[in-house]
């Protein structure tokens, strides 16, 4: 009986590992950014630093990952895709500034529709950060 349980657990672990690797393989590298200020994503504050953003194949989820550290990243569900508000030559992040805090809200990549990950209903201003598109 114990052997059967052990084999079931081992098989389940292999399925999970294989599934996570295939999900990683289905993400597209988008851009790296040097963000010079602290910012908020889904209620969690991230410190200024180097970050990588990637999108899944469907464009429905972005992944934010700190570079050079083992800090935790974040999954950002995309609320909607955005038409280019202006033509950009390099990737650009848009942050909504509310009450002195900056909230990651949009990503624009040259030649693609943008990504809206958070919309702010009240009065706010914007800060933008340019990035470098990853080479595929």
Buried (B, 14 or more C-beta within 10 A) or exposed (E): EEEEEEEEEEEEEEEEEEEEEEEEEEBEBBBBBEBEBEBBBEEEEBEEBBBBBBBBEEEEBBBBBBEEEEEEBBEBEBBEEBEEEEEBEEBBBBBBBBEEBBBBBBBBBEEBEBBBBBEBEEEBEEBEBBBEBBEE
